[in-house]
Every structure is written in structure tokens, then in C-alpha cells.
Amino acid sequence: MSKKTKEEETQTVQSTSSTQENSLPNNHDEFLKVHRRQIERAFNAFEVLPHVRTILSQPKNEIIVNFPVRMDTGEFRLFKGYRIQHSNIMGPYKGGIRYHHEVTLDEVKALAALMTYKCALLQVPFGGAKGGVRVNVNDVSRNELERITRRFTHDLGNNIGPEYDIPAPDMGTNSQTMVWMMDTYMNSQNMIEKNAQRRIVTGKSLTSGGSAGREKATGQGVIYAILEWAKERGFTLDGCSYIVQGFGNVGSHAAMLMSKLGAVMVGVQDHTGTLYNSEGISPRKLSDHVRSTGGVKGYKGAEVISSDEFWGIQSDICIPAALELQVDVKEAKQIKARAIFEAANGPLTDAGERILLERGVDIIPDIMANAGGVVVSYFEWIQNKRSESWQLHEIDEKLKFMMGRSYNEMRNFARQNKVDNRTAAFAVALKRINDVYAERGVFP
């Protein structure tokens, strides 16, 4: 095997995230095209001001930085980082930072736009942004990862700020990453204002100003969406079966919370393998195994099956919690679940979604199903701003209310306008943004 250059390793080597999210193959650039087709259907669902269509068609700012980092060997490597700021008409830019070897500009643009609509749908007073660094987190040491994070934060400079653009964790990043970002930013401010900058990021550890419930927030939000769907459908969750693709932070928390409702996980898949057990797989034991080994491979409490067999597992609920565009025509035809809850961003292709809708499968879209993360991020930001510390039960109650309210708004629009849930969710969000532009106008 020929030896790769360090730059080639940075750009091409396969990786998993530090939160163990799934890392299956994906066409990131196609994701932006899929998103644009989805939002176009929402534009056509009601009368949107022409200039609002134009403004939202592109992000306000596209920031690309190429920054050097000294590695443990003493040599320097150049990394590419992105921060895309889609819209701030509803409030400060808000969105995660993704570390992945295949991060692309188009992928981050699509994710930033999704954040705009997600916040508008949930009535969180933030806009949409997303960031990323092209790096294999398993190919660098902890010290190198810290230096990458701190240099990236430094190079973003005034392009982020606690009242302007507030990063959060995403694939490949976690609370430690956010604490490094916070500390770097705080130390670039004057001493008098230093501690007022704690809310520059959300998703921090509790020790460094994070919020109770933030780690499980996205998974918890998925569960609240499932509870709303079950109530609407008269479906009993106790004893039902479900499958999860991606067993990282989101997938594992969703699975553990589902088990508390009496649901049975019969299938799970991540970048290391696919498992099946008709009698049930213990989410807690599997989480312990994943923490110690890095993936589901080798877990003894289930049968190993091929990746192609995963989508065909008999189940009531399917929870994709991995990367974008995982369910195409082939997978859609195999799925036996009654409902799909998109814990991941954009896990369905257009063609896959059409097939599922034709088959009568309920789809709860990403901007609804996985919105728990940004909601609790908002709670963390507010707590930092007010120097408060909320109890977990307060946070869960507030999250449940906001998820339930938005779910019912989405479903009401879908029924009244005879559109699918994704179109309805985008339309509810777009109407709020459209109304703001109608009132405020466009300066000058």
C-alpha cells in the first residue's frame, strides 16, 4: 500500500464521530438538492412573498477558513473549516459544528437551512447556521483535536458571538469540544466581559455551564414526537417493536427512552455492523458495549445480519439516527414499519419518501422529530444569560410542551391543506418567517 500524504489523510480517510454516530456512505452534495426540492413544495403550499423566496434560497454568509495546526509530531497540517449562516431574521444564528472527513460546503449549506426552519417551526427565537471541519476525529490525538478546535474557533473570530452566532455539538463533536470553543472565545474577550461570554456555545458539560438534559435532548425530543403520534393514532407503545439506524448520542438515548415506555428494540445498525433479535436488544447493555468498543459489532445479545437485511426487519417504528440520504428506493420498499421518525437530518431520498408515502407509512420529518436538541440548547443559552440553573423536570416539561405544540401545528396544516408532514412542517415554519418579513420589510 502506498503511503498517503498527511493532507490526503485529512481529506479522505474514513472515520467515525466522537459521539459514535453512524458513518455509512452518503452523497453529501445531493443532500442540498434534495432539501431544495423539499422546501420548494412548501413554498407552493401557501402564498409566500417573492422576495422571501429569493432571500431564503441562499445563506446570508458562507465562511470558509483554512487553518494550520501543529500536530504531535511537530509538523503542520492545513485543515478546512466552514461556518454557514443561513438566516438571522428570527434571531441569532444557531447550529452545530460537525467534524467529519467528508464535510462539504453543500452539505453544511443544507444543514444550516434546516436549522432556520427547525427553529421557526418550534418557535425558538434563533436563526439557522451550521459549521464543520474536514477531519477524521479517530486519526488525531486528543491534544491535536483540542488544538484544531481552538484554532478553528480563533479563526472564526467575530463571525461567532453569544448574541450573533451560537455553535453547538453535532456529529464528531461533543461537550468537550464545546468547552474548548467556549474557553478559546472567552479568552479573546476583555477580562470584565469574559464570563458574560459563556453562552457563546451550547451543549457544554454541566461543570462548565451546560444544561441538565442537553445530552439526551435530541433523543428525548424524538420520544415526545413518537408519543404525540401514538396519541393521534391510538397506538400502544408498550410492547411495540422498533429499529434504530445509528447508535450514537441520539440513537442510543432514543432507544433507552423507548425501552422505558415498554417498546422493544429488535434491530440496530451502525458503521460497524447490524444486529437483530426478535426477542429484543437491551439498549442499556448495548450502549455500554458501544462505549467500550466503539460500535455495535461484537455485542453478544443479538444475531449478526447483513446491512441489506436491516431495513426489512419487521417492526412498528423505524428511527433513522445516522447520516443523510440513507433510505432510497431499495430500502423504502423493504421497510415494514408503520412510522418513521427522522432522528437524523435528511435520511430519506425523494424517491424513497415517495414510495413510503404511497405505502401509507407515516413520516415525521427531521425538523420536527429531532428538534429537541436546539430547543434545549435554547434553554441552556437562556440559563447562561440569566445566570440560572434549571432542574431536569422543568426542562423536560418545557421541551414536551414545545414538541407537542409544534407537532399538532404540523398535523393541522397537513390535514387542512392535504399535504404530507414534511411539506406541512416546512410550511408552518415558512409562514412565520414570511410574516416577519412582511412586517419588517427589507432594509433599505
C-alpha positions, 0 to 999 in steps of 0.5 A: 500500500502506498503511503498517503500524504498527511493532507490526503489523510485529512481529506479522505480517510474514513472515520467515525464521530466522537459521539459514535454516530453512524458513518455509512456512505452518503452523497453529501452534495445531493443532500442540498438538492434534495432539501431544495426540492423539499422546501420548494413544495412548501413554498407552493403550499401557501402564498409566500412573498417573492422576495422571501423566496429569493432571500431564503434560497441562499445563506446570508454568509458562507465562511470558509477558513483554512487553518494550520495546526501543529500536530504531535509530531511537530509538523503542520497540517492545513485543515478546512473549516466552514461556518454557514449562516443561513438566516438571522431574521428570527434571531441569532444564528444557531447550529452545530459544528460537525467534524467529519472527513467528508464535510462539504460546503453543500452539505453544511449549506443544507444543514444550516437551512434546516436549522432556520426552519427547525427553529421557526417551526418550534418557535425558538427565537434563533436563526439557522447556521451550521459549521464543520471541519474536514477531519477524521476525529479517530486519526488525531490525538486528543491534544491535536483535536483540542488544538484544531478546535481552538484554532478553528474557533480563533479563526472564526473570530467575530463571525461567532458571538453569544448574541450573533452566532451560537455553535453547538455539538453535532456529529464528531463533536461533543461537550468537550469540544464545546468547552474548548470553543467556549474557553478559546472565545472567552479568552479573546474577550476583555477580562470584565466581559469574559464570563458574560461570554459563556453562552457563546456555545451550547451543549457544554458539560454541566461543570462548565455551564451546560444544561441538565438534559442537553445530552439526551435532548435530541433523543428525548425530543424524538420520544415526545414526537413518537408519543404525540403520534401514538396519541393521534393514532391510538397506538400502544407503545408498550410492547411495540417493536422498533429499529434504530439506524445509528447508535450514537448520542441520539440513537442510543438515548432514543432507544433507552427512552423507548425501552422505558415506555415498554417498546422493544428494540429488535434491530440496530445498525451502525458503521460497524455492523447490524444486529437483530433479535426478535426477542429484543436488544437491551439498549442499556447493555448495548450502549455500554458495549458501544462505549467500550468498543466503539460500535455495535459489532461484537455485542453478544445479545443479538444475531449478526445480519447483513446491512441489506437485511436491516431495513426489512426487519419487521417492526412498528417504528423505524428511527433513522439516527445516522447520516443523510440520504440513507433510505432510497428506493431499495430500502423504502420498499423493504421497510415494514414499519408503520412510522418513521421518525427522522432522528437524523437530518435528511435520511430519506431520498425523494424517491424513497419518501415517495414510495413510503408515502404511497405505502401509507407509512407515516413520516415525521420529518427531521425538523420536527422529530429531532428538534429537541436538541436546539430547543434545549440548547435554547434553554441552556443559552437562556440559563447562561444569560440569566445566570440560572440553573434549571432542574431536569423536570422543568426542562423536560416539561418545557421541551414536551410542551414545545414538541407537542405544540409544534407537532399538532401545528404540523398535523393541522396544516397537513390535514387542512391543506392535504399535504404530507408532514414534511411539506406541512412542517416546512410550511408552518415554519415558512409562514412565520418567517414570511410574516416577519418579513412582511412586517419588517420589510427589507432594509433599505 
